């Protein structure tokens, strides 16, 4: 049976009965949740309460919370996606899917081939998209979404294992994932320029090949992020676990 998840951002979740107000309960109403059906309530700060719907009280619903789970679905170390700015729909989609894949932070990157404009005005929208994706996939924290940053600033501030999605790259040598996690850098449509790739290499980024096919930028972002998650920042691998990308 599918589980309906409701968001009470900032609420102190505790076991017991809880009245969910009409606005956050609306999703359960649309999903036709009935008394006895499973319900989860998220605070978007690391906790999810697992329980069942008791009854409807007008537009609000009363739920019985049986237990609290913390940091469910979160990677064991930071997993950062730094993605070159794309046109509106593509970047929105990439934010949603990156949240589902476990990104802990998303950095929109201003580069020479960035697309569109007025990106600063879309940061709040991206954060709402990320929060909704977290509720859908059962994580407990939405990734942070930064305001757009120039590539030079992103390179200067990058931490952890640094990976650059680069079609022609060779697989990097084995490395260890520590507490700073992994930062994945992906270019916009058309990719980074040769000058930008050289700058990323100088900053310590290792090339990460994504196969023989030409991928759209938003697809490359998700492929790179999933690969990075698999090789160390997720899947419950212990920190400092030696991993290979071959």
Biotite code that builds the C-alpha atoms (Angstrom):
import biotite.structure as struc

atoms = struc.array([
    struc.Atom([0.000, 0.000, 0.000], chain_id="A", res_id=1, res_name="UNK", atom_name="CA", element="C"),
    struc.Atom([1.319, 3.446, -0.887], chain_id="A", res_id=2, res_name="UNK", atom_name="CA", element="C"),
    struc.Atom([2.009, 5.934, 1.880], chain_id="A", res_id=3, res_name="UNK", atom_name="CA", element="C"),
    struc.Atom([0.741, 9.513, 1.802], chain_id="A", res_id=4, res_name="UNK", atom_name="CA", element="C"),
    struc.Atom([3.212, 12.037, 3.179], chain_id="A", res_id=5, res_name="UNK", atom_name="CA", element="C"),
    struc.Atom([2.215, 15.392, 4.626], chain_id="A", res_id=6, res_name="UNK", atom_name="CA", element="C"),
    struc.Atom([4.529, 18.277, 5.474], chain_id="A", res_id=7, res_name="UNK", atom_name="CA", element="C"),
    struc.Atom([4.395, 20.258, 8.719], chain_id="A", res_id=8, res_name="UNK", atom_name="CA", element="C"),
    struc.Atom([7.552, 22.294, 8.311], chain_id="A", res_id=9, res_name="UNK", atom_name="CA", element="C"),
    struc.Atom([9.123, 23.278, 11.617], chain_id="A", res_id=10, res_name="UNK", atom_name="CA", element="C"),
    struc.Atom([6.711, 21.213, 13.741], chain_id="A", res_id=11, res_name="UNK", atom_name="CA", element="C"),
    struc.Atom([8.092, 19.313, 16.743], chain_id="A", res_id=12, res_name="UNK", atom_name="CA", element="C"),
    struc.Atom([6.923, 15.808, 15.858], chain_id="A", res_id=13, res_name="UNK", atom_name="CA", element="C"),
    struc.Atom([6.223, 13.443, 18.740], chain_id="A", res_id=14, res_name="UNK", atom_name="CA", element="C"),
    struc.Atom([4.431, 10.083, 19.021], chain_id="A", res_id=15, res_name="UNK", atom_name="CA", element="C"),
    struc.Atom([0.734, 10.416, 19.782], chain_id="A", res_id=16, res_name="UNK", atom_name="CA", element="C"),
    struc.Atom([-2.265, 12.095, 18.187], chain_id="A", res_id=17, res_name="UNK", atom_name="CA", element="C"),
    struc.Atom([-1.775, 15.127, 15.945], chain_id="A", res_id=18, res_name="UNK", atom_name="CA", element="C"),
    struc.Atom([-4.279, 17.365, 14.204], chain_id="A", res_id=19, res_name="UNK", atom_name="CA", element="C"),
    struc.Atom([-2.987, 18.245, 10.733], chain_id="A", res_id=20, res_name="UNK", atom_name="CA", element="C"),
    struc.Atom([-4.469, 21.594, 9.586], chain_id="A", res_id=21, res_name="UNK", atom_name="CA", element="C"),
    struc.Atom([-6.500, 21.894, 6.420], chain_id="A", res_id=22, res_name="UNK", atom_name="CA", element="C"),
    struc.Atom([-3.789, 23.247, 4.113], chain_id="A", res_id=23, res_name="UNK", atom_name="CA", element="C"),
    struc.Atom([-1.183, 20.503, 4.686], chain_id="A", res_id=24, res_name="UNK", atom_name="CA", element="C"),
    struc.Atom([-3.947, 17.877, 4.939], chain_id="A", res_id=25, res_name="UNK", atom_name="CA", element="C"),
    struc.Atom([-5.255, 18.734, 1.470], chain_id="A", res_id=26, res_name="UNK", atom_name="CA", element="C"),
    struc.Atom([-2.875, 16.289, -0.191], chain_id="A", res_id=27, res_name="UNK", atom_name="CA", element="C"),
    struc.Atom([-4.345, 13.420, 1.847], chain_id="A", res_id=28, res_name="UNK", atom_name="CA", element="C"),
    struc.Atom([-7.856, 14.531, 0.884], chain_id="A", res_id=29, res_name="UNK", atom_name="CA", element="C"),
    struc.Atom([-6.934, 14.547, -2.810], chain_id="A", res_id=30, res_name="UNK", atom_name="CA", element="C"),
    struc.Atom([-5.353, 11.100, -2.392], chain_id="A", res_id=31, res_name="UNK", atom_name="CA", element="C"),
    struc.Atom([-8.621, 9.840, -0.830], chain_id="A", res_id=32, res_name="UNK", atom_name="CA", element="C"),
    struc.Atom([-6.884, 8.648, 2.341], chain_id="A", res_id=33, res_name="UNK", atom_name="CA", element="C"),
    struc.Atom([-9.315, 6.841, 4.639], chain_id="A", res_id=34, res_name="UNK", atom_name="CA", element="C"),
    struc.Atom([-9.220, 6.108, 8.401], chain_id="A", res_id=35, res_name="UNK", atom_name="CA", element="C"),
    struc.Atom([-6.704, 3.361, 9.029], chain_id="A", res_id=36, res_name="UNK", atom_name="CA", element="C"),
    struc.Atom([-4.578, 4.194, 5.989], chain_id="A", res_id=37, res_name="UNK", atom_name="CA", element="C"),
    struc.Atom([-0.861, 4.846, 6.544], chain_id="A", res_id=38, res_name="UNK", atom_name="CA", element="C"),
    struc.Atom([0.290, 8.449, 6.887], chain_id="A", res_id=39, res_name="UNK", atom_name="CA", element="C"),
    struc.Atom([3.723, 10.005, 7.310], chain_id="A", res_id=40, res_name="UNK", atom_name="CA", element="C"),
    struc.Atom([4.331, 13.546, 8.521], chain_id="A", res_id=41, res_name="UNK", atom_name="CA", element="C"),
    struc.Atom([7.613, 15.311, 7.707], chain_id="A", res_id=42, res_name="UNK", atom_name="CA", element="C"),
    struc.Atom([9.077, 18.370, 9.412], chain_id="A", res_id=43, res_name="UNK", atom_name="CA", element="C"),
    struc.Atom([11.693, 18.895, 6.615], chain_id="A", res_id=44, res_name="UNK", atom_name="CA", element="C"),
    struc.Atom([14.335, 19.160, 9.331], chain_id="A", res_id=45, res_name="UNK", atom_name="CA", element="C"),
    struc.Atom([15.377, 15.530, 9.631], chain_id="A", res_id=46, res_name="UNK", atom_name="CA", element="C"),
    struc.Atom([12.347, 13.831, 11.191], chain_id="A", res_id=47, res_name="UNK", atom_name="CA", element="C"),
    struc.Atom([9.438, 11.830, 9.798], chain_id="A", res_id=48, res_name="UNK", atom_name="CA", element="C"),
    struc.Atom([6.557, 10.582, 11.924], chain_id="A", res_id=49, res_name="UNK", atom_name="CA", element="C"),
    struc.Atom([5.050, 7.268, 10.853], chain_id="A", res_id=50, res_name="UNK", atom_name="CA", element="C"),
    struc.Atom([1.412, 6.572, 11.671], chain_id="A", res_id=51, res_name="UNK", atom_name="CA", element="C"),
    struc.Atom([-2.173, 6.234, 10.435], chain_id="A", res_id=52, res_name="UNK", atom_name="CA", element="C"),
    struc.Atom([-5.128, 8.437, 9.725], chain_id="A", res_id=53, res_name="UNK", atom_name="CA", element="C"),
    struc.Atom([-7.654, 8.356, 12.564], chain_id="A", res_id=54, res_name="UNK", atom_name="CA", element="C"),
    struc.Atom([-10.435, 10.527, 11.123], chain_id="A", res_id=55, res_name="UNK", atom_name="CA", element="C"),
    struc.Atom([-11.286, 13.618, 9.159], chain_id="A", res_id=56, res_name="UNK", atom_name="CA", element="C"),
    struc.Atom([-12.342, 16.719, 11.063], chain_id="A", res_id=57, res_name="UNK", atom_name="CA", element="C"),
    struc.Atom([-13.689, 18.979, 8.363], chain_id="A", res_id=58, res_name="UNK", atom_name="CA", element="C"),
    struc.Atom([-10.793, 19.811, 6.062], chain_id="A", res_id=59, res_name="UNK", atom_name="CA", element="C"),
    struc.Atom([-8.253, 18.885, 8.729], chain_id="A", res_id=60, res_name="UNK", atom_name="CA", element="C"),
    struc.Atom([-7.312, 15.353, 9.668], chain_id="A", res_id=61, res_name="UNK", atom_name="CA", element="C"),
    struc.Atom([-6.329, 13.716, 12.928], chain_id="A", res_id=62, res_name="UNK", atom_name="CA", element="C"),
    struc.Atom([-3.515, 11.185, 12.763], chain_id="A", res_id=63, res_name="UNK", atom_name="CA", element="C"),
    struc.Atom([-1.972, 8.751, 15.193], chain_id="A", res_id=64, res_name="UNK", atom_name="CA", element="C"),
    struc.Atom([1.829, 8.941, 15.093], chain_id="A", res_id=65, res_name="UNK", atom_name="CA", element="C"),
    struc.Atom([3.426, 5.673, 16.145], chain_id="A", res_id=66, res_name="UNK", atom_name="CA", element="C"),
    struc.Atom([7.133, 6.394, 15.875], chain_id="A", res_id=67, res_name="UNK", atom_name="CA", element="C"),
    struc.Atom([9.659, 9.005, 14.764], chain_id="A", res_id=68, res_name="UNK", atom_name="CA", element="C"),
    struc.Atom([12.415, 8.212, 12.261], chain_id="A", res_id=69, res_name="UNK", atom_name="CA", element="C"),
    struc.Atom([15.340, 10.588, 11.817], chain_id="A", res_id=70, res_name="UNK", atom_name="CA", element="C"),
    struc.Atom([17.590, 11.267, 8.819], chain_id="A", res_id=71, res_name="UNK", atom_name="CA", element="C"),
    struc.Atom([15.822, 8.593, 6.791], chain_id="A", res_id=72, res_name="UNK", atom_name="CA", element="C"),
    struc.Atom([16.991, 8.419, 3.204], chain_id="A", res_id=73, res_name="UNK", atom_name="CA", element="C"),
    struc.Atom([19.817, 10.893, 3.778], chain_id="A", res_id=74, res_name="UNK", atom_name="CA", element="C"),
    struc.Atom([23.320, 10.157, 2.444], chain_id="A", res_id=75, res_name="UNK", atom_name="CA", element="C"),
    struc.Atom([26.062, 9.467, 4.958], chain_id="A", res_id=76, res_name="UNK", atom_name="CA", element="C"),
    struc.Atom([28.156, 12.392, 3.675], chain_id="A", res_id=77, res_name="UNK", atom_name="CA", element="C"),
    struc.Atom([27.460, 15.587, 1.691], chain_id="A", res_id=78, res_name="UNK", atom_name="CA", element="C"),
    struc.Atom([26.513, 15.055, -1.940], chain_id="A", res_id=79, res_name="UNK", atom_name="CA", element="C"),
    struc.Atom([26.673, 18.370, -3.805], chain_id="A", res_id=80, res_name="UNK", atom_name="CA", element="C"),
    struc.Atom([25.500, 18.982, -7.361], chain_id="A", res_id=81, res_name="UNK", atom_name="CA", element="C"),
    struc.Atom([26.953, 22.077, -9.019], chain_id="A", res_id=82, res_name="UNK", atom_name="CA", element="C"),
    struc.Atom([25.060, 22.416, -12.291], chain_id="A", res_id=83, res_name="UNK", atom_name="CA", element="C"),
    struc.Atom([25.459, 24.936, -15.073], chain_id="A", res_id=84, res_name="UNK", atom_name="CA", element="C"),
    struc.Atom([22.311, 27.021, -15.490], chain_id="A", res_id=85, res_name="UNK", atom_name="CA", element="C"),
    struc.Atom([19.828, 25.676, -18.035], chain_id="A", res_id=86, res_name="UNK", atom_name="CA", element="C"),
    struc.Atom([16.591, 26.921, -19.477], chain_id="A", res_id=87, res_name="UNK", atom_name="CA", element="C"),
    struc.Atom([13.737, 27.041, -16.977], chain_id="A", res_id=88, res_name="UNK", atom_name="CA", element="C"),
    struc.Atom([11.995, 23.685, -17.408], chain_id="A", res_id=89, res_name="UNK", atom_name="CA", element="C"),
    struc.Atom([15.219, 21.675, -17.632], chain_id="A", res_id=90, res_name="UNK", atom_name="CA", element="C"),
    struc.Atom([16.705, 23.172, -14.474], chain_id="A", res_id=91, res_name="UNK", atom_name="CA", element="C"),
    struc.Atom([13.435, 22.743, -12.559], chain_id="A", res_id=92, res_name="UNK", atom_name="CA", element="C"),
    struc.Atom([13.413, 19.074, -13.561], chain_id="A", res_id=93, res_name="UNK", atom_name="CA", element="C"),
    struc.Atom([17.059, 18.599, -12.581], chain_id="A", res_id=94, res_name="UNK", atom_name="CA", element="C"),
    struc.Atom([16.421, 20.100, -9.125], chain_id="A", res_id=95, res_name="UNK", atom_name="CA", element="C"),
    struc.Atom([13.485, 17.761, -8.532], chain_id="A", res_id=96, res_name="UNK", atom_name="CA", element="C"),
    struc.Atom([15.365, 14.638, -9.580], chain_id="A", res_id=97, res_name="UNK", atom_name="CA", element="C"),
    struc.Atom([18.566, 15.615, -7.761], chain_id="A", res_id=98, res_name="UNK", atom_name="CA", element="C"),
    struc.Atom([16.540, 15.898, -4.558], chain_id="A", res_id=99, res_name="UNK", atom_name="CA", element="C"),
    struc.Atom([15.139, 12.426, -5.157], chain_id="A", res_id=100, res_name="UNK", atom_name="CA", element="C"),
    struc.Atom([18.648, 11.049, -5.741], chain_id="A", res_id=101, res_name="UNK", atom_name="CA", element="C"),
    struc.Atom([19.936, 12.355, -2.408], chain_id="A", res_id=102, res_name="UNK", atom_name="CA", element="C"),
    struc.Atom([21.706, 15.612, -3.235], chain_id="A", res_id=103, res_name="UNK", atom_name="CA", element="C"),
    struc.Atom([22.276, 17.566, -0.042], chain_id="A", res_id=104, res_name="UNK", atom_name="CA", element="C"),
    struc.Atom([23.022, 20.839, -1.828], chain_id="A", res_id=105, res_name="UNK", atom_name="CA", element="C"),
    struc.Atom([22.401, 22.178, -5.323], chain_id="A", res_id=106, res_name="UNK", atom_name="CA", element="C"),
    struc.Atom([24.521, 25.031, -6.682], chain_id="A", res_id=107, res_name="UNK", atom_name="CA", element="C"),
    struc.Atom([23.370, 26.767, -9.896], chain_id="A", res_id=108, res_name="UNK", atom_name="CA", element="C"),
    struc.Atom([26.544, 27.674, -11.787], chain_id="A", res_id=109, res_name="UNK", atom_name="CA", element="C"),
    struc.Atom([26.919, 30.736, -13.997], chain_id="A", res_id=110, res_name="UNK", atom_name="CA", element="C"),
    struc.Atom([29.260, 29.829, -16.846], chain_id="A", res_id=111, res_name="UNK", atom_name="CA", element="C"),
    struc.Atom([30.068, 31.043, -20.343], chain_id="A", res_id=112, res_name="UNK", atom_name="CA", element="C"),
    struc.Atom([27.306, 28.961, -21.938], chain_id="A", res_id=113, res_name="UNK", atom_name="CA", element="C"),
    struc.Atom([24.619, 29.447, -19.292], chain_id="A", res_id=114, res_name="UNK", atom_name="CA", element="C"),
    struc.Atom([21.107, 29.665, -20.688], chain_id="A", res_id=115, res_name="UNK", atom_name="CA", element="C"),
    struc.Atom([18.169, 31.910, -19.884], chain_id="A", res_id=116, res_name="UNK", atom_name="CA", element="C"),
    struc.Atom([18.090, 34.854, -17.522], chain_id="A", res_id=117, res_name="UNK", atom_name="CA", element="C"),
    struc.Atom([16.655, 36.166, -14.249], chain_id="A", res_id=118, res_name="UNK", atom_name="CA", element="C"),
    struc.Atom([17.767, 32.985, -12.495], chain_id="A", res_id=119, res_name="UNK", atom_name="CA", element="C"),
    struc.Atom([18.058, 34.710, -9.116], chain_id="A", res_id=120, res_name="UNK", atom_name="CA", element="C"),
    struc.Atom([14.285, 35.131, -9.060], chain_id="A", res_id=121, res_name="UNK", atom_name="CA", element="C"),
    struc.Atom([13.800, 31.380, -9.370], chain_id="A", res_id=122, res_name="UNK", atom_name="CA", element="C"),
    struc.Atom([15.719, 30.292, -6.266], chain_id="A", res_id=123, res_name="UNK", atom_name="CA", element="C"),
    struc.Atom([12.599, 30.189, -4.064], chain_id="A", res_id=124, res_name="UNK", atom_name="CA", element="C"),
    struc.Atom([10.813, 28.128, -6.710], chain_id="A", res_id=125, res_name="UNK", atom_name="CA", element="C"),
    struc.Atom([13.712, 25.666, -6.848], chain_id="A", res_id=126, res_name="UNK", atom_name="CA", element="C"),
    struc.Atom([13.590, 25.321, -3.058], chain_id="A", res_id=127, res_name="UNK", atom_name="CA", element="C"),
    struc.Atom([9.860, 24.568, -3.175], chain_id="A", res_id=128, res_name="UNK", atom_name="CA", element="C"),
    struc.Atom([10.448, 21.987, -5.907], chain_id="A", res_id=129, res_name="UNK", atom_name="CA", element="C"),
    struc.Atom([13.178, 20.349, -3.824], chain_id="A", res_id=130, res_name="UNK", atom_name="CA", element="C"),
    struc.Atom([10.956, 20.229, -0.722], chain_id="A", res_id=131, res_name="UNK", atom_name="CA", element="C"),
    struc.Atom([8.094, 18.662, -2.683], chain_id="A", res_id=132, res_name="UNK", atom_name="CA", element="C"),
    struc.Atom([10.446, 16.059, -4.146], chain_id="A", res_id=133, res_name="UNK", atom_name="CA", element="C"),
    struc.Atom([11.690, 15.155, -0.679], chain_id="A", res_id=134, res_name="UNK", atom_name="CA", element="C"),
    struc.Atom([8.125, 14.605, 0.515], chain_id="A", res_id=135, res_name="UNK", atom_name="CA", element="C"),
    struc.Atom([7.427, 12.433, -2.517], chain_id="A", res_id=136, res_name="UNK", atom_name="CA", element="C"),
    struc.Atom([10.487, 10.200, -2.133], chain_id="A", res_id=137, res_name="UNK", atom_name="CA", element="C"),
    struc.Atom([10.485, 9.869, 1.659], chain_id="A", res_id=138, res_name="UNK", atom_name="CA", element="C"),
    struc.Atom([13.676, 11.700, 2.552], chain_id="A", res_id=139, res_name="UNK", atom_name="CA", element="C"),
    struc.Atom([13.684, 13.848, 5.666], chain_id="A", res_id=140, res_name="UNK", atom_name="CA", element="C"),
    struc.Atom([15.602, 16.950, 4.548], chain_id="A", res_id=141, res_name="UNK", atom_name="CA", element="C"),
    struc.Atom([15.401, 18.954, 1.321], chain_id="A", res_id=142, res_name="UNK", atom_name="CA", element="C"),
    struc.Atom([18.712, 19.870, -0.266], chain_id="A", res_id=143, res_name="UNK", atom_name="CA", element="C"),
    struc.Atom([19.847, 23.427, 0.117], chain_id="A", res_id=144, res_name="UNK", atom_name="CA", element="C"),
    struc.Atom([19.559, 25.377, -3.128], chain_id="A", res_id=145, res_name="UNK", atom_name="CA", element="C"),
    struc.Atom([22.055, 28.231, -3.396], chain_id="A", res_id=146, res_name="UNK", atom_name="CA", element="C"),
    struc.Atom([21.629, 31.439, -5.380], chain_id="A", res_id=147, res_name="UNK", atom_name="CA", element="C"),
    struc.Atom([23.475, 31.253, -8.711], chain_id="A", res_id=148, res_name="UNK", atom_name="CA", element="C"),
    struc.Atom([27.257, 31.520, -8.361], chain_id="A", res_id=149, res_name="UNK", atom_name="CA", element="C"),
    struc.Atom([29.980, 32.209, -10.945], chain_id="A", res_id=150, res_name="UNK", atom_name="CA", element="C"),
    struc.Atom([32.016, 29.155, -11.832], chain_id="A", res_id=151, res_name="UNK", atom_name="CA", element="C"),
    struc.Atom([35.165, 30.666, -10.325], chain_id="A", res_id=152, res_name="UNK", atom_name="CA", element="C"),
    struc.Atom([33.468, 30.993, -6.927], chain_id="A", res_id=153, res_name="UNK", atom_name="CA", element="C"),
    struc.Atom([32.135, 27.437, -7.125], chain_id="A", res_id=154, res_name="UNK", atom_name="CA", element="C"),
    struc.Atom([35.596, 26.087, -7.903], chain_id="A", res_id=155, res_name="UNK", atom_name="CA", element="C"),
    struc.Atom([37.137, 28.043, -5.043], chain_id="A", res_id=156, res_name="UNK", atom_name="CA", element="C"),
    struc.Atom([34.585, 26.782, -2.517], chain_id="A", res_id=157, res_name="UNK", atom_name="CA", element="C"),
    struc.Atom([34.270, 23.147, -3.587], chain_id="A", res_id=158, res_name="UNK", atom_name="CA", element="C"),
    struc.Atom([35.014, 20.543, -0.921], chain_id="A", res_id=159, res_name="UNK", atom_name="CA", element="C"),
    struc.Atom([35.460, 16.804, -0.682], chain_id="A", res_id=160, res_name="UNK", atom_name="CA", element="C"),
    struc.Atom([36.055, 14.501, -3.628], chain_id="A", res_id=161, res_name="UNK", atom_name="CA", element="C"),
    struc.Atom([35.704, 16.700, -6.725], chain_id="A", res_id=162, res_name="UNK", atom_name="CA", element="C"),
    struc.Atom([34.216, 15.143, -9.865], chain_id="A", res_id=163, res_name="UNK", atom_name="CA", element="C"),
    struc.Atom([33.675, 16.824, -13.239], chain_id="A", res_id=164, res_name="UNK", atom_name="CA", element="C"),
    struc.Atom([31.268, 15.214, -15.689], chain_id="A", res_id=165, res_name="UNK", atom_name="CA", element="C"),
    struc.Atom([33.376, 15.038, -18.813], chain_id="A", res_id=166, res_name="UNK", atom_name="CA", element="C"),
    struc.Atom([32.497, 12.743, -21.752], chain_id="A", res_id=167, res_name="UNK", atom_name="CA", element="C"),
    struc.Atom([36.046, 12.040, -22.859], chain_id="A", res_id=168, res_name="UNK", atom_name="CA", element="C"),
    struc.Atom([37.522, 11.567, -19.395], chain_id="A", res_id=169, res_name="UNK", atom_name="CA", element="C"),
    struc.Atom([39.246, 8.444, -18.189], chain_id="A", res_id=170, res_name="UNK", atom_name="CA", element="C"),
    struc.Atom([38.029, 6.879, -14.967], chain_id="A", res_id=171, res_name="UNK", atom_name="CA", element="C"),
    struc.Atom([39.840, 8.533, -12.044], chain_id="A", res_id=172, res_name="UNK", atom_name="CA", element="C"),
    struc.Atom([42.150, 6.588, -9.762], chain_id="A", res_id=173, res_name="UNK", atom_name="CA", element="C"),
    struc.Atom([40.686, 5.109, -6.563], chain_id="A", res_id=174, res_name="UNK", atom_name="CA", element="C"),
    struc.Atom([39.922, 7.658, -3.847], chain_id="A", res_id=175, res_name="UNK", atom_name="CA", element="C"),
    struc.Atom([38.455, 7.853, -0.358], chain_id="A", res_id=176, res_name="UNK", atom_name="CA", element="C"),
    struc.Atom([35.248, 9.643, 0.610], chain_id="A", res_id=177, res_name="UNK", atom_name="CA", element="C"),
    struc.Atom([35.532, 11.527, 3.896], chain_id="A", res_id=178, res_name="UNK", atom_name="CA", element="C"),
    struc.Atom([33.296, 13.826, 5.885], chain_id="A", res_id=179, res_name="UNK", atom_name="CA", element="C"),
    struc.Atom([33.324, 16.512, 3.175], chain_id="A", res_id=180, res_name="UNK", atom_name="CA", element="C"),
    struc.Atom([31.604, 14.075, 0.817], chain_id="A", res_id=181, res_name="UNK", atom_name="CA", element="C"),
    struc.Atom([31.519, 14.553, -2.947], chain_id="A", res_id=182, res_name="UNK", atom_name="CA", element="C"),
    struc.Atom([30.963, 17.553, -5.201], chain_id="A", res_id=183, res_name="UNK", atom_name="CA", element="C"),
    struc.Atom([29.755, 16.801, -8.737], chain_id="A", res_id=184, res_name="UNK", atom_name="CA", element="C"),
    struc.Atom([30.217, 19.544, -11.352], chain_id="A", res_id=185, res_name="UNK", atom_name="CA", element="C"),
    struc.Atom([28.158, 19.402, -14.567], chain_id="A", res_id=186, res_name="UNK", atom_name="CA", element="C"),
    struc.Atom([28.164, 21.948, -17.374], chain_id="A", res_id=187, res_name="UNK", atom_name="CA", element="C"),
    struc.Atom([25.209, 23.605, -19.141], chain_id="A", res_id=188, res_name="UNK", atom_name="CA", element="C"),
    struc.Atom([23.918, 22.631, -22.573], chain_id="A", res_id=189, res_name="UNK", atom_name="CA", element="C"),
    struc.Atom([26.985, 22.557, -24.787], chain_id="A", res_id=190, res_name="UNK", atom_name="CA", element="C"),
    struc.Atom([29.181, 21.864, -21.777], chain_id="A", res_id=191, res_name="UNK", atom_name="CA", element="C"),
    struc.Atom([31.890, 23.965, -20.231], chain_id="A", res_id=192, res_name="UNK", atom_name="CA", element="C"),
    struc.Atom([34.402, 25.650, -22.503], chain_id="A", res_id=193, res_name="UNK", atom_name="CA", element="C"),
    struc.Atom([37.937, 24.287, -22.714], chain_id="A", res_id=194, res_name="UNK", atom_name="CA", element="C"),
    struc.Atom([39.096, 27.190, -20.544], chain_id="A", res_id=195, res_name="UNK", atom_name="CA", element="C"),
    struc.Atom([36.513, 26.366, -17.889], chain_id="A", res_id=196, res_name="UNK", atom_name="CA", element="C"),
    struc.Atom([37.427, 22.678, -17.945], chain_id="A", res_id=197, res_name="UNK", atom_name="CA", element="C"),
    struc.Atom([41.083, 23.600, -17.469], chain_id="A", res_id=198, res_name="UNK", atom_name="CA", element="C"),
    struc.Atom([40.142, 25.788, -14.498], chain_id="A", res_id=199, res_name="UNK", atom_name="CA", element="C"),
    struc.Atom([38.169, 22.931, -12.935], chain_id="A", res_id=200, res_name="UNK", atom_name="CA", element="C"),
    struc.Atom([41.093, 20.588, -13.416], chain_id="A", res_id=201, res_name="UNK", atom_name="CA", element="C"),
    struc.Atom([43.415, 23.124, -11.808], chain_id="A", res_id=202, res_name="UNK", atom_name="CA", element="C"),
    struc.Atom([41.007, 23.294, -8.851], chain_id="A", res_id=203, res_name="UNK", atom_name="CA", element="C"),
    struc.Atom([41.388, 19.551, -8.323], chain_id="A", res_id=204, res_name="UNK", atom_name="CA", element="C"),
    struc.Atom([38.362, 18.150, -10.158], chain_id="A", res_id=205, res_name="UNK", atom_name="CA", element="C"),
    struc.Atom([38.739, 14.652, -11.566], chain_id="A", res_id=206, res_name="UNK", atom_name="CA", element="C"),
    struc.Atom([37.026, 13.732, -14.826], chain_id="A", res_id=207, res_name="UNK", atom_name="CA", element="C"),
    struc.Atom([33.985, 11.473, -14.526], chain_id="A", res_id=208, res_name="UNK", atom_name="CA", element="C"),
    struc.Atom([32.983, 9.688, -17.770], chain_id="A", res_id=209, res_name="UNK", atom_name="CA", element="C"),
    struc.Atom([29.278, 8.991, -18.302], chain_id="A", res_id=210, res_name="UNK", atom_name="CA", element="C"),
    struc.Atom([29.359, 6.550, -21.187], chain_id="A", res_id=211, res_name="UNK", atom_name="CA", element="C"),
    struc.Atom([29.591, 6.776, -24.980], chain_id="A", res_id=212, res_name="UNK", atom_name="CA", element="C"),
    struc.Atom([26.319, 8.594, -25.672], chain_id="A", res_id=213, res_name="UNK", atom_name="CA", element="C"),
    struc.Atom([25.698, 12.327, -25.849], chain_id="A", res_id=214, res_name="UNK", atom_name="CA", element="C"),
    struc.Atom([23.468, 13.311, -22.931], chain_id="A", res_id=215, res_name="UNK", atom_name="CA", element="C"),
    struc.Atom([21.393, 16.401, -22.381], chain_id="A", res_id=216, res_name="UNK", atom_name="CA", element="C"),
    struc.Atom([22.808, 18.494, -19.552], chain_id="A", res_id=217, res_name="UNK", atom_name="CA", element="C"),
    struc.Atom([20.001, 17.634, -17.132], chain_id="A", res_id=218, res_name="UNK", atom_name="CA", element="C"),
    struc.Atom([20.396, 13.931, -17.918], chain_id="A", res_id=219, res_name="UNK", atom_name="CA", element="C"),
    struc.Atom([24.159, 14.156, -17.448], chain_id="A", res_id=220, res_name="UNK", atom_name="CA", element="C"),
    struc.Atom([23.603, 15.811, -14.076], chain_id="A", res_id=221, res_name="UNK", atom_name="CA", element="C"),
    struc.Atom([21.502, 12.925, -12.822], chain_id="A", res_id=222, res_name="UNK", atom_name="CA", element="C"),
    struc.Atom([23.789, 10.275, -14.274], chain_id="A", res_id=223, res_name="UNK", atom_name="CA", element="C"),
    struc.Atom([26.797, 11.901, -12.606], chain_id="A", res_id=224, res_name="UNK", atom_name="CA", element="C"),
    struc.Atom([24.972, 12.337, -9.317], chain_id="A", res_id=225, res_name="UNK", atom_name="CA", element="C"),
    struc.Atom([23.768, 8.734, -9.244], chain_id="A", res_id=226, res_name="UNK", atom_name="CA", element="C"),
    struc.Atom([27.267, 7.501, -10.080], chain_id="A", res_id=227, res_name="UNK", atom_name="CA", element="C"),
    struc.Atom([28.761, 9.633, -7.323], chain_id="A", res_id=228, res_name="UNK", atom_name="CA", element="C"),
    struc.Atom([26.158, 8.409, -4.830], chain_id="A", res_id=229, res_name="UNK", atom_name="CA", element="C"),
    struc.Atom([26.927, 4.822, -5.732], chain_id="A", res_id=230, res_name="UNK", atom_name="CA", element="C"),
    struc.Atom([30.666, 5.170, -5.378], chain_id="A", res_id=231, res_name="UNK", atom_name="CA", element="C"),
    struc.Atom([30.648, 6.573, -1.903], chain_id="A", res_id=232, res_name="UNK", atom_name="CA", element="C"),
    struc.Atom([28.327, 9.284, -0.626], chain_id="A", res_id=233, res_name="UNK", atom_name="CA", element="C"),
    struc.Atom([25.244, 7.098, -0.318], chain_id="A", res_id=234, res_name="UNK", atom_name="CA", element="C"),
    struc.Atom([24.122, 3.456, -0.205], chain_id="A", res_id=235, res_name="UNK", atom_name="CA", element="C"),
    struc.Atom([25.135, 3.289, 3.481], chain_id="A", res_id=236, res_name="UNK", atom_name="CA", element="C"),
    struc.Atom([28.814, 2.883, 2.688], chain_id="A", res_id=237, res_name="UNK", atom_name="CA", element="C"),
    struc.Atom([30.961, 3.801, 5.686], chain_id="A", res_id=238, res_name="UNK", atom_name="CA", element="C"),
    struc.Atom([32.896, 7.016, 5.473], chain_id="A", res_id=239, res_name="UNK", atom_name="CA", element="C"),
    struc.Atom([36.504, 6.662, 4.357], chain_id="A", res_id=240, res_name="UNK", atom_name="CA", element="C"),
    struc.Atom([35.442, 3.582, 2.387], chain_id="A", res_id=241, res_name="UNK", atom_name="CA", element="C"),
    struc.Atom([37.863, 3.028, -0.507], chain_id="A", res_id=242, res_name="UNK", atom_name="CA", element="C"),
    struc.Atom([35.945, 3.111, -3.768], chain_id="A", res_id=243, res_name="UNK", atom_name="CA", element="C"),
    struc.Atom([36.717, 2.680, -7.448], chain_id="A", res_id=244, res_name="UNK", atom_name="CA", element="C"),
    struc.Atom([35.017, 4.255, -10.427], chain_id="A", res_id=245, res_name="UNK", atom_name="CA", element="C"),
    struc.Atom([36.013, 1.603, -12.943], chain_id="A", res_id=246, res_name="UNK", atom_name="CA", element="C"),
])
